[in-house]
Amino acid sequence: MAMLEPTLAILDETDSGLDVDALKIVADGVNALRSPEKSAIIITHYQKLLESVVPDVVHVLKDGRIVRTGGREIVDIIESRGFDGIEG
Amino acid sequence: MSEILLEIKNLHATVGEKEILKGVDLVIRRGEVHAVMGPNGAGKSTLSAVLTGRPDYVVTEGSVRYAGKDLLAMSPEERSWAGMFLSFQYPIEIPGVSITNFMKSAVNARRKAAGLPELKPAEFLKLLKEKMAFVGM
């Protein structure tokens, strides 16, 4: 990703199966590549990566639709109440 | 607000007979990082597959515009040339192809599409070293 310098990077569950050290390498790399011209979509189950790579916008996808869009606070709601805590 | 980079409207997509995406709307502006979260089977990976043009994923309704172009009319290669990138969830090793060679092909394919000369091996290795230092490897 650093080599190709994409305009739109899609990280599809890049964090699954990574230990904390590997996760930090990914997070630092993504943060280092943030710029006003470049965008990214981070697809994830967990909030862990999003603690280091703070997203501008958070979407909740449920049964093929985006049921909620907002800021970082949504990550905390999911963390405390699970996906069932998000109305869809 | 910055310019819109990606605009997904009412996107429906099927895999086999099954409808996985049932009307996704999403707007991403330049410079923004968006997180897409959701339970297993919600359609997260289908969304990334459809955006990057993976075969077997059929868009039945809706539109996607990327940098002002009709993304769904572009081949996966054209999408990559236009700056799209998908990380692999579980990268597959191709026997006999080193990561270095794989990246060199990818970088040069993009340079060619942008009308730039291909990097020579020494130039590529220099860039690779810089980037590895940059990401702390």
gemmi code that builds the backbone of each chain (N, CA, C; Angstrom):
import gemmi

chains = {
    "A": [
        ("MET", (0.838, -1.200, 0.000), (0.000, 0.000, 0.000), (0.880, 1.260, 0.000)),
        ("ALA", (1.960, 1.227, 0.801), (2.892, 2.362, 0.812), (3.553, 2.501, -0.549)),
        ("MET", (3.778, 1.369, -1.217), (4.436, 1.377, -2.526), (3.524, 1.956, -3.603)),
        ("LEU", (2.240, 1.639, -3.533), (1.328, 2.029, -4.610), (0.664, 3.387, -4.370)),
        ("GLU", (0.723, 3.868, -3.126), (0.122, 5.146, -2.776), (-1.280, 5.318, -3.356)),
        ("PRO", (-2.193, 4.442, -2.973), (-3.531, 4.492, -3.573), (-4.320, 5.736, -3.201)),
        ("THR", (-5.213, 6.138, -4.115), (-6.127, 7.253, -3.861), (-7.242, 6.783, -2.944)),
        ("LEU", (-7.681, 5.536, -3.168), (-8.698, 4.939, -2.297), (-8.217, 3.555, -1.885)),
        ("ALA", (-7.862, 3.417, -0.619), (-7.416, 2.120, -0.116), (-8.561, 1.456, 0.624)),
        ("ILE", (-8.813, 0.195, 0.290), (-9.828, -0.563, 1.016), (-9.098, -1.622, 1.838)),
        ("LEU", (-9.216, -1.522, 3.140), (-8.567, -2.494, 4.018), (-9.651, -3.439, 4.525)),
        ("ASP", (-9.707, -4.618, 3.929), (-10.779, -5.565, 4.242), (-10.341, -6.515, 5.351)),
        ("GLU", (-10.721, -6.187, 6.558), (-10.389, -7.004, 7.730), (-8.913, -7.357, 7.798)),
        ("THR", (-8.112, -6.356, 7.483), (-6.664, -6.515, 7.555), (-6.231, -6.849, 8.981)),
        ("ASP", (-7.058, -6.437, 9.950), (-6.688, -6.624, 11.346), (-7.013, -8.012, 11.885)),
        ("SER", (-7.801, -8.809, 11.126), (-8.175, -10.099, 11.693), (-6.969, -11.026, 11.739)),
        ("GLY", (-6.784, -11.643, 12.878), (-5.694, -12.593, 13.047), (-4.343, -11.970, 13.340)),
        ("LEU", (-4.293, -10.643, 13.507), (-3.008, -10.007, 13.798), (-2.813, -9.857, 15.315)),
        ("ASP", (-1.583, -10.043, 15.761), (-1.312, -9.776, 17.172), (-1.120, -8.260, 17.356)),
        ("VAL", (-0.999, -7.813, 18.594), (-0.964, -6.366, 18.857), (0.195, -5.662, 18.172)),
        ("ASP", (1.352, -6.336, 18.087), (2.509, -5.699, 17.454), (2.280, -5.508, 15.955)),
        ("ALA", (1.734, -6.559, 15.321), (1.459, -6.471, 13.887), (0.375, -5.439, 13.619)),
        ("LEU", (-0.598, -5.378, 14.504), (-1.684, -4.412, 14.374), (-1.136, -2.981, 14.431)),
        ("LYS", (-0.158, -2.784, 15.279), (0.448, -1.453, 15.427), (1.184, -1.058, 14.142)),
        ("ILE", (1.862, -2.022, 13.518), (2.567, -1.737, 12.259), (1.556, -1.294, 11.198)),
        ("VAL", (0.430, -2.026, 11.123), (-0.609, -1.681, 10.149), (-1.176, -0.294, 10.449)),
        ("ALA", (-1.504, -0.051, 11.723), (-2.112, 1.226, 12.112), (-1.169, 2.399, 11.834)),
        ("ASP", (0.096, 2.241, 12.210), (1.070, 3.317, 11.974), (1.230, 3.581, 10.479)),
        ("GLY", (1.249, 2.502, 9.699), (1.390, 2.629, 8.250), (0.217, 3.382, 7.646)),
        ("VAL", (-0.996, 3.007, 8.052), (-2.193, 3.667, 7.513), (-2.203, 5.140, 7.928)),
        ("ASN", (-1.865, 5.414, 9.175), (-1.832, 6.809, 9.636), (-0.799, 7.639, 8.889)),
        ("ALA", (0.355, 7.025, 8.620), (1.414, 7.744, 7.916), (0.996, 8.093, 6.489)),
        ("LEU", (0.087, 7.293, 5.928), (-0.328, 7.510, 4.540), (-1.540, 8.439, 4.422)),
        ("ARG", (-2.078, 8.870, 5.574), (-3.237, 9.768, 5.510), (-2.809, 11.105, 4.916)),
        ("SER", (-3.616, 11.637, 4.018), (-3.327, 12.945, 3.430), (-4.634, 13.521, 2.900)),
        ("PRO", (-4.657, 14.820, 2.600), (-5.911, 15.439, 2.135), (-6.411, 14.884, 0.801)),
        ("GLU", (-5.538, 14.200, 0.046), (-5.966, 13.681, -1.261), (-6.378, 12.215, -1.195)),
        ("LYS", (-5.953, 11.518, -0.148), (-6.150, 10.076, -0.113), (-7.242, 9.672, 0.865)),
        ("SER", (-8.053, 8.721, 0.433), (-9.149, 8.250, 1.268), (-8.986, 6.769, 1.541)),
        ("ALA", (-9.683, 6.295, 2.561), (-9.605, 4.872, 2.888), (-10.920, 4.369, 3.452)),
        ("ILE", (-11.184, 3.094, 3.175), (-12.311, 2.399, 3.794), (-11.705, 1.280, 4.628)),
        ("ILE", (-11.980, 1.297, 5.910), (-11.472, 0.249, 6.782), (-12.643, -0.634, 7.185)),
        ("ILE", (-12.613, -1.872, 6.717), (-13.677, -2.816, 7.041), (-13.200, -3.662, 8.212)),
        ("THR", (-13.958, -3.659, 9.285), (-13.497, -4.398, 10.461), (-14.644, -4.848, 11.358)),
        ("HIS", (-14.384, -5.900, 12.109), (-15.326, -6.375, 13.131), (-15.079, -5.679, 14.460)),
        ("TYR", (-13.801, -5.344, 14.657), (-13.381, -4.942, 15.992), (-13.054, -3.463, 16.072)),
        ("GLN", (-13.074, -2.940, 17.290), (-12.790, -1.519, 17.469), (-11.303, -1.253, 17.635)),
        ("LYS", (-10.531, -2.337, 17.853), (-9.119, -2.190, 18.210), (-8.324, -1.316, 17.213)),
        ("LEU", (-8.427, -1.652, 15.917), (-7.679, -0.890, 14.904), (-8.127, 0.574, 14.891)),
        ("LEU", (-9.411, 0.787, 15.186), (-9.975, 2.138, 15.108), (-9.581, 3.014, 16.290)),
        ("GLU", (-8.946, 2.406, 17.295), (-8.408, 3.210, 18.392), (-7.146, 3.932, 17.920)),
        ("SER", (-6.401, 3.284, 17.006), (-5.166, 3.886, 16.509), (-5.404, 4.673, 15.224)),
        ("VAL", (-6.238, 4.113, 14.336), (-6.567, 4.825, 13.101), (-7.963, 5.395, 13.308)),
        ("VAL", (-8.045, 6.629, 13.749), (-9.350, 7.195, 14.085), (-10.086, 7.603, 12.811)),
        ("PRO", (-11.236, 6.965, 12.542), (-11.964, 7.270, 11.305), (-12.721, 8.593, 11.387)),
        ("ASP", (-12.916, 9.224, 10.229), (-13.718, 10.448, 10.176), (-15.197, 10.110, 10.273)),
        ("VAL", (-15.554, 8.988, 9.642), (-16.953, 8.568, 9.588), (-17.021, 7.068, 9.865)),
        ("VAL", (-18.045, 6.659, 10.613), (-18.236, 5.233, 10.899), (-19.610, 4.813, 10.377)),
        ("HIS", (-19.634, 3.695, 9.638), (-20.896, 3.158, 9.129), (-21.129, 1.779, 9.727)),
        ("VAL", (-22.381, 1.467, 9.978), (-22.719, 0.117, 10.414), (-23.505, -0.543, 9.289)),
        ("LEU", (-22.971, -1.648, 8.802), (-23.605, -2.402, 7.720), (-24.280, -3.609, 8.348)),
        ("LYS", (-25.583, -3.738, 8.078), (-26.345, -4.845, 8.640), (-27.294, -5.346, 7.576)),
        ("ASP", (-27.264, -6.628, 7.323), (-28.155, -7.254, 6.348), (-28.200, -6.475, 5.029)),
        ("GLY", (-27.009, -6.126, 4.526), (-26.917, -5.541, 3.194), (-27.246, -4.068, 3.075)),
        ("ARG", (-27.436, -3.402, 4.219), (-27.727, -1.955, 4.179), (-26.927, -1.238, 5.249)),
        ("ILE", (-26.636, 0.027, 4.982), (-26.004, 0.829, 6.025), (-27.122, 1.374, 6.906)),
        ("VAL", (-27.125, 0.926, 8.167), (-28.239, 1.265, 9.047), (-27.916, 2.444, 9.964)),
        ("ARG", (-26.639, 2.794, 10.019), (-26.269, 3.902, 10.907), (-24.980, 4.523, 10.399)),
        ("THR", (-24.901, 5.833, 10.384), (-23.684, 6.548, 10.004), (-23.444, 7.640, 11.031)),
        ("GLY", (-22.219, 7.747, 11.456), (-21.920, 8.778, 12.442), (-20.440, 8.896, 12.673)),
        ("GLY", (-20.084, 9.350, 13.841), (-18.677, 9.520, 14.175), (-18.171, 8.395, 15.049)),
        ("ARG", (-17.075, 8.643, 15.684), (-16.386, 7.670, 16.526), (-17.265, 7.054, 17.615)),
        ("GLU", (-18.273, 7.831, 18.062), (-19.100, 7.361, 19.177), (-19.802, 6.041, 18.842)),
        ("ILE", (-20.028, 5.781, 17.555), (-20.694, 4.542, 17.150), (-19.835, 3.330, 17.506)),
        ("VAL", (-18.522, 3.502, 17.395), (-17.616, 2.411, 17.742), (-17.808, 2.025, 19.206)),
        ("ASP", (-17.971, 3.026, 20.053), (-18.152, 2.753, 21.482), (-19.494, 2.081, 21.758)),
        ("ILE", (-20.522, 2.491, 21.025), (-21.842, 1.867, 21.206), (-21.765, 0.384, 20.848)),
        ("ILE", (-21.089, 0.087, 19.727), (-20.958, -1.313, 19.307), (-20.173, -2.087, 20.356)),
        ("GLU", (-19.130, -1.450, 20.876), (-18.285, -2.117, 21.854), (-19.070, -2.468, 23.122)),
        ("SER", (-19.940, -1.575, 23.559), (-20.653, -1.844, 24.804), (-21.928, -2.646, 24.595)),
        ("ARG", (-22.592, -2.462, 23.471), (-23.894, -3.135, 23.301), (-23.940, -4.155, 22.169)),
        ("GLY", (-22.848, -4.269, 21.415), (-22.837, -5.215, 20.304), (-23.604, -4.673, 19.112)),
        ("PHE", (-23.596, -5.428, 18.003), (-24.292, -4.953, 16.804), (-25.803, -4.949, 16.999)),
        ("ASP", (-26.293, -5.759, 17.951), (-27.723, -5.758, 18.226), (-28.163, -4.442, 18.851)),
        ("GLY", (-27.189, -3.725, 19.437), (-27.494, -2.436, 20.053), (-27.692, -1.332, 19.028)),
        ("ILE", (-27.393, -1.642, 17.756), (-27.572, -0.663, 16.679), (-28.869, -1.003, 15.967)),
        ("GLU", (-29.786, -0.079, 15.973), (-31.072, -0.335, 15.313), (-30.929, -0.387, 13.798)),
        ("GLY", (-31.580, -1.333, 13.187), (-31.515, -1.419, 11.737), (-32.854, -1.814, 11.166)),
    ],
    "B": [
        ("MET", (-15.770, 21.728, 2.432), (-15.714, 20.264, 2.246), (-14.956, 19.916, 0.981)),
        ("SER", (-14.202, 18.833, 1.045), (-13.412, 18.431, -0.124), (-14.295, 17.723, -1.156)),
        ("GLU", (-13.704, 17.482, -2.280), (-14.384, 16.884, -3.423), (-14.799, 15.430, -3.125)),
        ("ILE", (-15.919, 15.016, -3.700), (-16.379, 13.632, -3.510), (-15.505, 12.689, -4.333)),
        ("LEU", (-14.981, 11.654, -3.689), (-14.156, 10.670, -4.402), (-14.990, 9.459, -4.812)),
        ("LEU", (-15.817, 8.994, -3.878), (-16.615, 7.794, -4.142), (-18.060, 8.055, -3.747)),
        ("GLU", (-18.971, 7.739, -4.664), (-20.384, 7.922, -4.366), (-21.161, 6.671, -4.740)),
        ("ILE", (-21.637, 5.983, -3.722), (-22.402, 4.745, -3.940), (-23.874, 5.067, -3.716)),
        ("LYS", (-24.699, 4.697, -4.716), (-26.132, 4.984, -4.602), (-26.950, 3.716, -4.770)),
        ("ASN", (-27.730, 3.397, -3.762), (-28.700, 2.294, -3.815), (-28.107, 1.018, -4.421)),
        ("LEU", (-26.941, 0.637, -3.943), (-26.240, -0.504, -4.534), (-26.817, -1.844, -4.064)),
        ("HIS", (-27.239, -2.618, -5.063), (-27.710, -3.980, -4.808), (-26.768, -4.942, -5.521)),
        ("ALA", (-26.380, -6.016, -4.838), (-25.498, -6.986, -5.489), (-25.829, -8.393, -5.023)),
        ("THR", (-25.669, -9.328, -5.966), (-25.948, -10.733, -5.654), (-24.696, -11.569, -5.869)),
        ("VAL", (-24.620, -12.651, -5.108), (-23.595, -13.671, -5.319), (-24.365, -14.962, -5.514)),
        ("GLY", (-24.199, -15.597, -6.673), (-25.044, -16.740, -6.982), (-26.479, -16.232, -7.082)),
        ("GLU", (-27.385, -16.850, -6.365), (-28.785, -16.420, -6.400), (-29.118, -15.460, -5.264)),
        ("LYS", (-28.157, -15.336, -4.355), (-28.455, -14.638, -3.116), (-28.151, -13.136, -3.180)),
        ("GLU", (-29.114, -12.333, -2.782), (-28.875, -10.892, -2.712), (-28.173, -10.573, -1.386)),
        ("ILE", (-26.968, -9.988, -1.496), (-26.193, -9.689, -0.284), (-26.289, -8.201, 0.053)),
        ("LEU", (-26.100, -7.361, -0.964), (-26.236, -5.917, -0.735), (-27.637, -5.494, -1.164)),
        ("LYS", (-28.314, -4.785, -0.270), (-29.731, -4.492, -0.511), (-30.025, -3.000, -0.495)),
        ("GLY", (-29.135, -2.241, -1.131), (-29.373, -0.794, -1.185), (-28.399, -0.023, -0.320)),
        ("VAL", (-27.121, -0.072, -0.679), (-26.093, 0.636, 0.091), (-25.900, 2.044, -0.480)),
        ("ASP", (-25.919, 3.039, 0.393), (-25.617, 4.426, 0.033), (-24.413, 4.867, 0.847)),
        ("LEU", (-23.429, 5.473, 0.162), (-22.200, 5.853, 0.864), (-21.475, 6.928, 0.064)),
        ("VAL", (-21.057, 7.986, 0.739), (-20.289, 9.046, 0.073), (-18.973, 9.240, 0.807)),
        ("ILE", (-17.866, 9.173, 0.072), (-16.551, 9.389, 0.664), (-15.875, 10.550, -0.053)),
        ("ARG", (-15.436, 11.523, 0.733), (-14.733, 12.678, 0.161), (-13.228, 12.446, 0.243)),
        ("ARG", (-12.507, 13.215, -0.551), (-11.048, 13.087, -0.544), (-10.494, 13.412, 0.835)),
        ("GLY", (-9.584, 12.563, 1.296), (-8.937, 12.773, 2.582), (-9.631, 12.087, 3.749)),
        ("GLU", (-10.817, 11.546, 3.500), (-11.564, 10.937, 4.608), (-11.231, 9.455, 4.792)),
        ("VAL", (-11.225, 9.054, 6.060), (-11.098, 7.635, 6.389), (-12.441, 7.185, 6.967)),
        ("HIS", (-13.028, 6.192, 6.314), (-14.316, 5.667, 6.766), (-14.149, 4.260, 7.307)),
        ("ALA", (-14.844, 3.973, 8.398), (-14.855, 2.605, 8.906), (-16.205, 1.991, 8.567)),
        ("VAL", (-16.181, 0.748, 8.100), (-17.424, 0.007, 7.888), (-17.397, -1.177, 8.840)),
        ("MET", (-18.328, -1.166, 9.789), (-18.383, -2.240, 10.762), (-19.691, -2.995, 10.573)),
        ("GLY", (-19.736, -4.207, 11.101), (-20.973, -4.964, 10.989), (-20.743, -6.406, 11.326)),
        ("PRO", (-21.817, -7.109, 11.677), (-21.678, -8.519, 12.051), (-21.285, -9.390, 10.854)),
        ("ASN", (-20.912, -10.607, 11.114), (-20.606, -11.563, 10.046), (-21.803, -11.680, 9.104)),
        ("GLY", (-21.513, -11.730, 7.814), (-22.580, -11.951, 6.847), (-23.396, -10.710, 6.517)),
        ("ALA", (-22.976, -9.561, 6.994), (-23.737, -8.330, 6.737), (-23.526, -7.821, 5.318)),
        ("GLY", (-22.397, -8.237, 4.688), (-22.105, -7.793, 3.330), (-20.841, -6.962, 3.221)),
        ("LYS", (-20.051, -6.926, 4.273), (-18.843, -6.085, 4.274), (-17.850, -6.486, 3.179)),
        ("SER", (-17.561, -7.781, 3.128), (-16.588, -8.225, 2.125), (-17.179, -8.184, 0.719)),
        ("THR", (-18.494, -8.364, 0.608), (-19.150, -8.239, -0.699), (-18.997, -6.811, -1.207)),
        ("LEU", (-19.128, -5.849, -0.305), (-18.967, -4.449, -0.694), (-17.568, -4.199, -1.261)),
        ("SER", (-16.539, -4.709, -0.578), (-15.186, -4.477, -1.092), (-14.966, -5.236, -2.402)),
        ("ALA", (-15.574, -6.417, -2.526), (-15.430, -7.197, -3.762), (-16.095, -6.482, -4.946)),
        ("VAL", (-17.265, -5.908, -4.705), (-17.988, -5.202, -5.770), (-17.225, -3.933, -6.179)),
        ("LEU", (-16.680, -3.230, -5.190), (-15.959, -1.982, -5.495), (-14.701, -2.245, -6.313)),
        ("THR", (-14.060, -3.381, -6.078), (-12.822, -3.650, -6.807), (-13.054, -4.497, -8.056)),
        ("GLY", (-14.297, -4.910, -8.269), (-14.635, -5.571, -9.538), (-14.377, -7.059, -9.583)),
        ("ARG", (-14.552, -7.721, -8.435), (-14.339, -9.162, -8.436), (-15.443, -9.865, -9.228)),
        ("PRO", (-15.041, -10.824, -10.093), (-16.056, -11.568, -10.856), (-16.956, -12.359, -9.891)),
        ("ASP", (-18.083, -12.816, -10.346), (-19.067, -13.580, -9.564), (-19.954, -12.694, -8.687)),
        ("TYR", (-19.590, -11.419, -8.567), (-20.432, -10.515, -7.789), (-21.183, -9.651, -8.793)),
        ("VAL", (-22.507, -9.820, -8.831), (-23.299, -9.141, -9.853), (-24.072, -7.978, -9.250)),
        ("VAL", (-23.853, -6.798, -9.829), (-24.603, -5.623, -9.391), (-25.940, -5.635, -10.123)),
        ("THR", (-27.035, -5.642, -9.375), (-28.361, -5.732, -9.983), (-29.066, -4.383, -10.024)),
        ("GLU", (-28.590, -3.437, -9.198), (-29.239, -2.132, -9.150), (-28.279, -1.131, -8.519)),
        ("GLY", (-28.453, 0.128, -8.853), (-27.669, 1.169, -8.214), (-26.468, 1.599, -9.030)),
        ("SER", (-25.717, 2.574, -8.487), (-24.572, 3.103, -9.222), (-23.412, 3.411, -8.272)),
        ("VAL", (-22.215, 3.405, -8.840), (-21.029, 3.795, -8.080), (-20.210, 4.724, -8.962)),
        ("ARG", (-19.929, 5.928, -8.471), (-19.055, 6.850, -9.192), (-17.774, 7.028, -8.405)),
        ("TYR", (-16.658, 6.940, -9.129), (-15.345, 7.088, -8.503), (-14.585, 8.152, -9.274)),
        ("ALA", (-14.185, 9.203, -8.591), (-13.488, 10.323, -9.220), (-14.222, 10.792, -10.481)),
        ("GLY", (-15.543, 10.826, -10.386), (-16.360, 11.335, -11.481), (-16.653, 10.342, -12.590)),
        ("LYS", (-16.120, 9.108, -12.459), (-16.344, 8.101, -13.508), (-17.290, 7.001, -13.020)),
        ("ASP", (-17.884, 6.291, -13.992), (-18.750, 5.161, -13.669), (-17.856, 3.968, -13.312)),
        ("LEU", (-17.713, 3.726, -12.030), (-16.793, 2.684, -11.563), (-17.188, 1.304, -12.072)),
        ("LEU", (-18.489, 1.050, -12.114), (-18.946, -0.299, -12.460), (-18.664, -0.654, -13.922)),
        ("ALA", (-18.384, 0.377, -14.746), (-18.063, 0.118, -16.149), (-16.567, -0.138, -16.338)),
        ("MET", (-15.786, 0.009, -15.260), (-14.329, -0.154, -15.367), (-13.899, -1.579, -15.013)),
        ("SER", (-12.857, -2.074, -15.668), (-12.317, -3.396, -15.338), (-11.525, -3.275, -14.036)),
        ("PRO", (-11.258, -4.398, -13.352), (-10.451, -4.328, -12.130), (-9.106, -3.634, -12.366)),
        ("GLU", (-8.477, -3.868, -13.529), (-7.194, -3.231, -13.830), (-7.345, -1.721, -13.929)),
        ("GLU", (-8.416, -1.286, -14.622), (-8.644, 0.151, -14.767), (-8.879, 0.804, -13.406)),
        ("ARG", (-9.546, 0.067, -12.522), (-9.807, 0.605, -11.172), (-8.486, 0.769, -10.425)),
        ("SER", (-7.612, -0.200, -10.575), (-6.307, -0.124, -9.923), (-5.475, 1.020, -10.494)),
        ("TRP", (-5.497, 1.143, -11.815), (-4.743, 2.231, -12.460), (-5.250, 3.578, -11.976)),
        ("ALA", (-6.556, 3.629, -11.670), (-7.154, 4.893, -11.224), (-6.928, 5.130, -9.734)),
        ("GLY", (-6.156, 4.257, -9.101), (-5.756, 4.523, -7.721), (-6.496, 3.745, -6.652)),
        ("MET", (-7.277, 2.724, -7.061), (-7.944, 1.904, -6.039), (-7.036, 0.775, -5.598)),
        ("PHE", (-7.183, 0.396, -4.359), (-6.312, -0.620, -3.775), (-7.126, -1.443, -2.785)),
        ("LEU", (-6.966, -2.753, -2.842), (-7.632, -3.622, -1.859), (-6.579, -4.471, -1.172)),
        ("SER", (-6.570, -4.389, 0.150), (-5.642, -5.255, 0.875), (-6.233, -6.659, 0.906)),
        ("PHE", (-5.382, -7.636, 0.927), (-5.864, -9.013, 0.997), (-6.121, -9.398, 2.441)),
        ("GLN", (-7.233, -10.077, 2.658), (-7.513, -10.591, 3.997), (-6.592, -11.780, 4.280)),
        ("TYR", (-6.512, -12.658, 3.319), (-5.600, -13.797, 3.429), (-4.786, -13.887, 2.145)),
        ("PRO", (-3.613, -13.231, 2.113), (-2.839, -13.179, 0.865), (-2.454, -14.590, 0.402)),
        ("ILE", (-2.535, -14.792, -0.903), (-2.163, -16.084, -1.479), (-0.756, -15.971, -2.042)),
        ("GLU", (0.066, -16.931, -1.719), (1.423, -16.928, -2.249), (1.411, -17.590, -3.621)),
        ("ILE", (2.030, -16.944, -4.582), (2.140, -17.552, -5.908), (3.524, -18.194, -5.968)),
        ("PRO", (3.594, -19.524, -6.111), (4.904, -20.189, -6.081), (5.847, -19.599, -7.129)),
        ("GLY", (7.043, -19.271, -6.721), (8.045, -18.760, -7.656), (8.024, -17.257, -7.824)),
        ("VAL", (6.998, -16.593, -7.275), (6.934, -15.139, -7.392), (7.214, -14.524, -6.018)),
        ("SER", (8.318, -13.833, -5.914), (8.649, -13.214, -4.631), (7.794, -11.975, -4.419)),
        ("ILE", (7.670, -11.567, -3.173), (6.910, -10.352, -2.844), (7.515, -9.156, -3.570)),
        ("THR", (8.848, -9.132, -3.628), (9.531, -8.020, -4.291), (9.146, -7.938, -5.766)),
        ("ASN", (9.160, -9.089, -6.435), (8.789, -9.111, -7.846), (7.329, -8.745, -8.053)),
        ("PHE", (6.489, -9.257, -7.143), (5.058, -8.993, -7.209), (4.803, -7.486, -7.103)),
        ("MET", (5.479, -6.839, -6.151), (5.277, -5.404, -5.961), (5.858, -4.603, -7.115)),
        ("LYS", (6.979, -5.085, -7.651), (7.600, -4.392, -8.777), (6.637, -4.400, -9.975)),
        ("SER", (6.016, -5.547, -10.225), (5.037, -5.634, -11.326), (3.873, -4.685, -11.087)),
        ("ALA", (3.393, -4.650, -9.835), (2.240, -3.801, -9.517), (2.600, -2.325, -9.685)),
        ("VAL", (3.738, -1.936, -9.146), (4.161, -0.530, -9.224), (4.362, -0.123, -10.682)),
        ("ASN", (5.023, -0.981, -11.449), (5.293, -0.638, -12.848), (4.033, -0.631, -13.710)),
        ("ALA", (3.071, -1.490, -13.373), (1.801, -1.485, -14.116), (1.101, -0.145, -13.912)),
        ("ARG", (1.139, 0.340, -12.681), (0.519, 1.631, -12.364), (1.270, 2.780, -13.043)),
        ("ARG", (2.604, 2.711, -13.048), (3.405, 3.764, -13.678), (3.133, 3.806, -15.178)),
        ("LYS", (3.039, 2.636, -15.775), (2.780, 2.537, -17.212), (1.429, 3.190, -17.547)),
        ("ALA", (0.419, 2.867, -16.720), (-0.917, 3.419, -16.947), (-0.918, 4.935, -16.800)),
        ("ALA", (-0.024, 5.447, -15.947), (0.044, 6.890, -15.728), (0.979, 7.568, -16.732)),
        ("GLY", (1.513, 6.782, -17.675), (2.394, 7.337, -18.700), (3.812, 7.599, -18.209)),
        ("LEU", (4.174, 6.968, -17.097), (5.526, 7.131, -16.557), (6.400, 5.952, -16.969)),
        ("PRO", (7.723, 6.175, -17.067), (8.593, 5.043, -17.423), (8.645, 4.025, -16.275)),
        ("GLU", (8.842, 2.762, -16.627), (8.956, 1.726, -15.597), (10.225, 1.948, -14.777)),
        ("LEU", (10.169, 1.535, -13.519), (11.356, 1.664, -12.677), (12.338, 0.543, -13.000)),
        ("LYS", (13.608, 0.877, -13.056), (14.636, -0.145, -13.240), (14.831, -0.844, -11.894)),
        ("PRO", (15.365, -2.092, -11.907), (15.500, -2.832, -10.648), (16.163, -2.038, -9.527)),
        ("ALA", (17.242, -1.331, -9.825), (17.940, -0.580, -8.776), (17.066, 0.546, -8.220)),
        ("GLU", (16.324, 1.213, -9.126), (15.429, 2.300, -8.699), (14.308, 1.754, -7.827)),
        ("PHE", (13.810, 0.581, -8.248), (12.720, -0.027, -7.487), (13.194, -0.386, -6.082)),
        ("LEU", (14.362, -0.984, -5.969), (14.875, -1.398, -4.657), (15.104, -0.194, -3.738)),
        ("LYS", (15.523, 0.918, -4.339), (15.730, 2.133, -3.565), (14.386, 2.609, -2.990)),
        ("LEU", (13.361, 2.636, -3.851), (12.024, 3.049, -3.416), (11.508, 2.104, -2.323)),
        ("LEU", (11.725, 0.806, -2.534), (11.264, -0.201, -1.574), (11.905, 0.033, -0.202)),
        ("LYS", (13.191, 0.312, -0.205), (13.898, 0.562, 1.062), (13.346, 1.795, 1.764)),
        ("GLU", (13.115, 2.856, 0.978), (12.556, 4.091, 1.556), (11.204, 3.828, 2.196)),
        ("LYS", (10.358, 3.076, 1.471), (8.999, 2.825, 1.960), (9.015, 1.913, 3.181)),
        ("MET", (9.936, 0.977, 3.209), (10.019, 0.081, 4.358), (10.451, 0.857, 5.596)),
        ("ALA", (11.353, 1.793, 5.415), (11.772, 2.638, 6.533), (10.590, 3.505, 6.976)),
        ("PHE", (9.829, 3.971, 5.991), (8.670, 4.833, 6.240), (7.615, 4.135, 7.100)),
        ("VAL", (7.344, 2.861, 6.810), (6.336, 2.145, 7.602), (6.962, 1.426, 8.801)),
        ("GLY", (8.253, 1.619, 8.991), (8.903, 1.074, 10.180), (9.181, -0.416, 10.132)),
        ("MET", (9.437, -0.935, 8.928), (9.763, -2.367, 8.821), (11.273, -2.570, 8.747)),
    ],
}
model = gemmi.Model(1)
for chain_id, residues in chains.items():
    chain = gemmi.Chain(chain_id)
    for i, (resn, *xyz) in enumerate(residues, 1):
        res = gemmi.Residue()
        res.name, res.seqid = resn, gemmi.SeqId(i, " ")
        for name, pos in zip(("N", "CA", "C"), xyz):
            atom = gemmi.Atom()
            atom.name, atom.element = name, gemmi.Element(name[0])
            atom.pos, atom.b_iso = gemmi.Position(*pos), 0.0
            res.add_atom(atom)
        chain.add_residue(res)
    model.add_chain(chain)
structure = gemmi.Structure()
structure.add_model(model)
structure.setup_entities()
